[in-house]
Amino acid sequence: MLFTMEQGDIEQLCEAHPLWRIGSVWASAASGPDSRRLTASRDGIQVHAWTAERLSECIAYEEEQHA
């Protein structure tokens, strides 16, 4: 799945996976740049990733496993 800069990646994830709750958490470190971890949850399943593309892949995998 390709994510463009015209629309925010969280909004794109929400549109691509409407049954999932999508969110993000910022992790900061004094020694380096801040990082954002994306999260998704549905029916007791939680997945996490550092990029929108990877989170989308994780969601697709979980949907296949629990279909």
C-alpha positions as CSV (number, residue, x, y, z in Angstrom):
1,M,0.0,0.0,0.0
2,L,1.4,3.4,-1.0
3,F,1.0,6.4,1.4
4,T,1.2,9.9,0.0
5,M,2.2,13.1,1.7
6,E,-1.1,14.9,0.6
7,Q,-3.0,13.2,3.3
8,G,-1.7,12.2,6.8
9,D,-0.6,8.7,7.2
10,I,-2.9,8.1,10.1
11,E,-5.9,9.3,8.1
12,Q,-4.9,7.0,5.3
13,L,-4.6,4.1,7.7
14,C,-8.0,4.8,9.1
15,E,-9.5,4.8,5.6
16,A,-7.7,1.7,4.6
17,H,-8.6,-0.2,7.8
18,P,-11.9,1.2,9.0
19,L,-12.5,-1.5,11.6
20,W,-9.3,-0.8,13.4
21,R,-8.5,1.9,16.0
22,I,-5.4,3.7,14.8
23,G,-3.2,5.9,16.9
24,S,0.3,7.0,17.6
25,V,2.7,7.5,20.5
26,W,5.8,9.7,20.4
27,A,9.0,8.4,22.0
28,S,11.6,10.9,22.7
29,A,15.2,10.6,23.8
30,A,17.6,13.2,24.9
31,S,20.4,11.8,22.7
32,G,18.5,11.5,19.4
33,P,15.5,12.5,17.3
34,D,12.0,11.8,18.5
35,S,10.3,8.7,16.9
36,R,6.6,8.0,16.4
37,R,5.2,4.5,17.0
38,L,2.0,3.7,15.3
39,T,-0.6,1.5,16.9
40,A,-3.7,-0.3,15.8
41,S,-6.2,-2.4,17.8
42,R,-9.3,-4.4,17.1
43,D,-11.2,-7.1,19.1
44,G,-8.4,-7.5,21.6
45,I,-5.6,-7.6,18.9
46,Q,-2.9,-5.0,19.1
47,V,-0.2,-4.3,16.5
48,H,2.6,-1.7,16.5
49,A,5.0,-0.4,13.9
50,W,7.4,2.5,13.2
51,T,6.0,3.3,9.8
52,A,2.5,3.5,8.3
53,E,3.4,1.0,5.5
54,R,4.6,-1.6,8.1
55,L,1.5,-1.1,10.3
56,S,-0.7,-1.7,7.3
57,E,1.2,-4.9,6.6
58,C,0.8,-6.0,10.2
59,I,-3.0,-5.3,10.1
60,A,-3.3,-7.3,6.9
61,Y,-1.4,-10.2,8.4
62,E,-3.7,-10.2,11.5
63,E,-6.8,-10.1,9.4
64,E,-5.6,-13.1,7.4
65,Q,-4.8,-15.0,10.7
66,H,-8.2,-14.2,12.2
67,A,-10.5,-14.4,9.2
